[in-house]
Amino acid sequence: MKLFSRKLRYAAIRIPLIYCVFAVLWIMASDQTLALLLPEAASITHFQTLKGLLFILLTAALLYHLIHRQQLLASRYNSLTVHANDSILLFDHQGKLVDANDRALRMYGYTRDQMQHIHARQLLPDAASDWRSCFLAEAQHNGIIFESEHKHADGSTFSVEVSACLLKIGGSDYIQAIVRDITERLRVVEKLRESEQLLAHMSAIAHIGGWEFDVETGIGSWTREVAHIHGVEFKDNISAEFGLGFYEAESREKIEAAIQQAIDHGKPYDLELELVTARGIRKWVRTVCTPHIIDGRVLKLQGSFQDISDRKVAEDKMRLATLVFENSSEAIMVVDAESQILSVNPAFTEMTGYTAQEVVGKTPKILASGKQDRKFYEEMWHLLDSNGKWQGEVWNRRKNGESYAEWLTIDTIYNEHGEVIRRVALFSDITKNKQNQEVIWRQANFDQLTGLPNRRMLHDRLNQEILKADRNHQMLAVLFLDLDRFKEVNDTYGHLMGDQLLQESAHRLLHSVRECDTVARLGGDEFVVILSGLQDKDVVQDIAQSILKKFDTPFQLDNDLTHVSVSIGITIYPEDGNAGEVLFKNADQAMYVAKNNGRNRYSYFTASMQAHAQNRMRLSNDLHLALPGQQFELYYQPIVELATGQVHKAEALLRWQHPTRGMIPPDNFIPLAEETGLIVDIGNWVFYEAARQVKRLQSLHHASFQISINKSPVQFHNETHGHEAWISFLLMNDLPRQSIVVEITEGLLMHTDESISAQLLGFRDAGVQVALDDFGTGYSSLSYLKKFDIDYLKIDRIFVRNLSRNSSDMALCEAIVMMAHKLDIKVIAEGIETEEQRELLQQIGCDFGQGYLFSPPLPAPAFEAYLRP
Ligand SMILES: Nc1nc2c(ncn2[C@@H]2O[C@@H]3COP(=O)(O)O[C@H]4[C@@H](O)[C@H](n5cnc6c(=O)[nH]c(N)nc65)O[C@@H]4COP(=O)(O)O[C@H]3[C@H]2O)c(=O)[nH]1
């Protein structure tokens, strides 16, 4: 362009100059030459004309040559601007458009005529204020290239690249701007940038990047993602050593060997390795390498690099899941949404007998046992459909036809649209457990000997029956039964026969009641019958009578026939009580009434019994306050040496001075104290009080005075080391061990266990004497008397009461005394009320006597007065 413009610029000077030079040379040279060649003037004139014509011819040819050359130049210049792909615009120094090529007209959308009147400002967006800077910075003489925004004739804008420079033409300044529409280019650049961004984004998502290593220079590079995977800042160049530094020995060895193979033999590699990032995190990566070979030489290594830690974790999980599936002891079955079996594990085969081949493609119905009804499965599917889970017990059938119980857990797997794709069923064989549970349940709820419901089951049944009775507005009856004289049978015939009797009794009871009734065994010889759904109370009496009748028939025990009757206590719900416990108590009380009324009968619970029960309850509450309220007092009854009449012994007898009811005898509250356990504290109080009193009597009356105290079996059971405390107390208070005699009952000796034996022997070893109370009423064995070194036998007052010469009681008492003396045991007779009784007892050698004949039990001061001579 510069070349052309310069040629055009100088053409106007050069052509006239050439013409002038030629014309001057012609005039001077042609006239001289003509003068030399033509001496005659006439011929010169003729030749002058010819010379002038030749001059015109030559100058015309010269002019043609020069103008033609100039036209050629101008057309070449024109074609350059007209056909240029870029818009070429020429502005004068005021910004008025001077010239523009066709491309500019097309690009801006103006006609040539419109273009002639255009100012540079009109080609710029409205916001552009400085037209000059948008086409050219004034200071730039050598041209400048920049990007800008221009405006079409229709007002729309487009992006342009402007190459502009200042021109001086004919002494004036012009601005030439070559403008290129770069809208498309910018679009492509933007697209490229977007796709690069997308690639980087995808790289980051897939944790994949690329790397390159120049074998010649030993310098490598990696993408941002690869740097990110290594936990380092991105930089352009990295060394091989830097890249390898992230691997531990084993992995590093592998990758170095692979790289060496790739460099030496052009062998590609694909490795999965573990690296430790710059932040100390372990990652699994996959690096793939393709050597770049030119002329047989490996110049570069290129490859991809991916973080596959997530995949590895997933693979590990999958491996673990497979292991669990294969080795689980629970059977696993996977079905699709249509309940077709997809896979089963070995435990499934072991449990059901079906192999995978036999069940895959079939539905779980193949296992159905028919033991669950339609409703069961409907409920199961309802739950599965609503929350995807179900758990429960199912009876299924093995391939060999055997039914088995399984504990089944079903879980549902959904796809991303929430549609069911799989269901996984886990189950374990619980047949054995169920059988064991059944056994345990039976043991817990049924009496082993008779197979009847036990106490626990009875309570459940009674509560259920009460609810049922309430619902149906009916009544029910509770019958408390106790076999009469069962103990005697047991002792006489032995436990085996006793058991047989109980079994037969259960059998008879079951046959005396209706199907809907309950017969239960409470333990020992006690049974309870619940008669439910009663509209009419008379039926109770009928059934009670029917039971009594059933027991009329003697029991066959071995070769003997024996009669055992039954006493029945009856209570009615809701008349007599509204809770199970109350009904049991009522029936129990009524049964005692039946017993007391002569056995082999039934008795209804009555209001007076209820009053008695309530009285007992109140008494029991008051008893708790008696000890802290100092309401107890010890009375003392002298024990007289029959041969001499001397009194060196006494029995301490407890009295309860109730604040409102007055004096309450021990028979009324000792059983209550035993039931509530209060007897332990009360018994200790008796001991300390008696000990205090005996010390006093020893100093006041006789040095070897002795006081007996009663010790209840409950005390022995509840306070296994109580005797030690008593013995220490005697020691600490300088009381001889014989100061206190412990009176025990025959019942205690009959049911001794290790602890009771230890306590009794403990008393014996310490020198505390023991007396056996109420002797003759129980079943004491002589061997016990010897074993526990009993010191005194107390003959019960029922034998003393009817004592007369030659009476059977006389013989019995005599026998007791003789036997006791043989065992070196002294005998005390209780309840001596008459002189005759005293005399007879003395005659048979009875050692001591106690009774109203000598004195009733007295308060301590009165007793002290009694002792005074
Ligand atoms: N009919 C009649 N009765 C006579 C005669 N002489 C004495 N008695 C009574 O016979 C009972 C003798 O006491 P027990 O057999 O040990 O029988 C005692 C004993 O088993 C128990 N008991 C009394 N005090 C205590 C105690 O501190 N602890 C324990 N665990 N039981 C006690 O209460 C039972 C009754 O005691 P008590 O009512 O004091 O009744 C006393 C006494 O008052 C008599 O000639 N004729």
The ligand as an SDF file (V2000), in Angstrom:
LIG
                    3D

 46 52  0  0  0  0  0  0  0  0999 V2000
  -53.7310  -71.2990  128.0920 N   0  0  0  0  0  0  0  0  0  0  0  0
  -52.5970  -71.0510  128.7480 C   0  0  0  0  0  0  0  0  0  0  0  0
  -51.6850  -70.3270  128.2080 N   0  0  0  0  0  0  0  0  0  0  0  0
  -50.5230  -70.0900  128.8440 C   0  0  0  0  0  0  0  0  0  0  0  0
  -50.3330  -70.5950  130.1380 C   0  0  0  0  0  0  0  0  0  0  0  0
  -49.0950  -70.1960  130.5420 N   0  0  0  0  0  0  0  0  0  0  0  0
  -48.6020  -69.4650  129.5340 C   0  0  0  0  0  0  0  0  0  0  0  0
  -49.4390  -69.3950  128.5050 N   0  0  0  0  0  0  0  0  0  0  0  0
  -49.2570  -68.7450  127.2000 C   0  0  0  0  0  0  0  0  0  0  0  0
  -48.5910  -69.6290  126.3580 O   0  0  0  0  0  0  0  0  0  0  0  0
  -47.7380  -68.9180  125.4520 C   0  0  0  0  0  0  0  0  0  0  0  0
  -46.3580  -69.4340  125.5610 C   0  0  0  0  0  0  0  0  0  0  0  0
  -45.5730  -68.9450  124.6460 O   0  0  0  0  0  0  0  0  0  0  0  0
  -45.1640  -69.6910  123.3540 P   0  0  0  0  0  0  0  0  0  0  0  0
  -45.5710  -71.1100  123.3540 O   0  0  0  0  0  0  0  0  0  0  0  0
  -43.7060  -69.4440  123.1590 O   0  0  0  0  0  0  0  0  0  0  0  0
  -45.9950  -68.9660  122.2380 O   0  0  0  0  0  0  0  0  0  0  0  0
  -45.8140  -67.6260  121.9930 C   0  0  0  0  0  0  0  0  0  0  0  0
  -44.7550  -67.3880  120.9560 C   0  0  0  0  0  0  0  0  0  0  0  0
  -44.8220  -68.4190  119.9610 O   0  0  0  0  0  0  0  0  0  0  0  0
  -45.2000  -66.1060  120.3520 C   0  0  0  0  0  0  0  0  0  0  0  0
  -44.3800  -65.0460  120.9000 N   0  0  0  0  0  0  0  0  0  0  0  0
  -44.5250  -64.3480  122.0450 C   0  0  0  0  0  0  0  0  0  0  0  0
  -43.5520  -63.4620  122.1930 N   0  0  0  0  0  0  0  0  0  0  0  0
  -42.7410  -63.6140  121.1090 C   0  0  0  0  0  0  0  0  0  0  0  0
  -41.5350  -63.0060  120.6710 C   0  0  0  0  0  0  0  0  0  0  0  0
  -40.9530  -62.1710  121.3250 O   0  0  0  0  0  0  0  0  0  0  0  0
  -41.0190  -63.4290  119.4880 N   0  0  0  0  0  0  0  0  0  0  0  0
  -41.6080  -64.3990  118.7410 C   0  0  0  0  0  0  0  0  0  0  0  0
  -41.0490  -64.7600  117.6170 N   0  0  0  0  0  0  0  0  0  0  0  0
  -42.7210  -64.9840  119.1200 N   0  0  0  0  0  0  0  0  0  0  0  0
  -43.2890  -64.6160  120.3090 C   0  0  0  0  0  0  0  0  0  0  0  0
  -46.5190  -65.8450  120.6910 O   0  0  0  0  0  0  0  0  0  0  0  0
  -47.0010  -67.0120  121.3190 C   0  0  0  0  0  0  0  0  0  0  0  0
  -48.0910  -66.6500  122.2370 C   0  0  0  0  0  0  0  0  0  0  0  0
  -47.6110  -65.9360  123.2810 O   0  0  0  0  0  0  0  0  0  0  0  0
  -48.5540  -65.5150  124.4600 P   0  0  0  0  0  0  0  0  0  0  0  0
  -49.8260  -65.0090  123.9610 O   0  0  0  0  0  0  0  0  0  0  0  0
  -47.7470  -64.6690  125.3500 O   0  0  0  0  0  0  0  0  0  0  0  0
  -48.8420  -66.8330  125.1230 O   0  0  0  0  0  0  0  0  0  0  0  0
  -47.8680  -67.4620  125.8870 C   0  0  0  0  0  0  0  0  0  0  0  0
  -48.3780  -67.5380  127.3100 C   0  0  0  0  0  0  0  0  0  0  0  0
  -49.0790  -66.4250  127.7670 O   0  0  0  0  0  0  0  0  0  0  0  0
  -51.3330  -71.3700  130.6800 C   0  0  0  0  0  0  0  0  0  0  0  0
  -51.2580  -71.8960  131.8290 O   0  0  0  0  0  0  0  0  0  0  0  0
  -52.4550  -71.6000  129.9710 N   0  0  0  0  0  0  0  0  0  0  0  0
  1  2  1  0
  2  3  2  0
  2 46  1  0
  3  4  1  0
  4  5  2  0
  4  8  1  0
  5  6  1  0
  5 44  1  0
  6  7  2  0
  7  8  1  0
  8  9  1  0
  9 10  1  0
  9 42  1  0
 10 11  1  0
 11 12  1  0
 11 41  1  0
 12 13  1  0
 13 14  1  0
 14 15  2  0
 14 16  1  0
 14 17  1  0
 17 18  1  0
 18 19  1  0
 18 34  1  0
 19 20  1  0
 19 21  1  0
 21 22  1  0
 21 33  1  0
 22 23  1  0
 22 32  1  0
 23 24  2  0
 24 25  1  0
 25 26  1  0
 25 32  2  0
 26 27  2  0
 26 28  1  0
 28 29  1  0
 29 30  1  0
 29 31  2  0
 31 32  1  0
 33 34  1  0
 34 35  1  0
 35 36  1  0
 36 37  1  0
 37 38  2  0
 37 39  1  0
 37 40  1  0
 40 41  1  0
 41 42  1  0
 42 43  1  0
 44 45  2  0
 44 46  1  0
M  END
$$$$
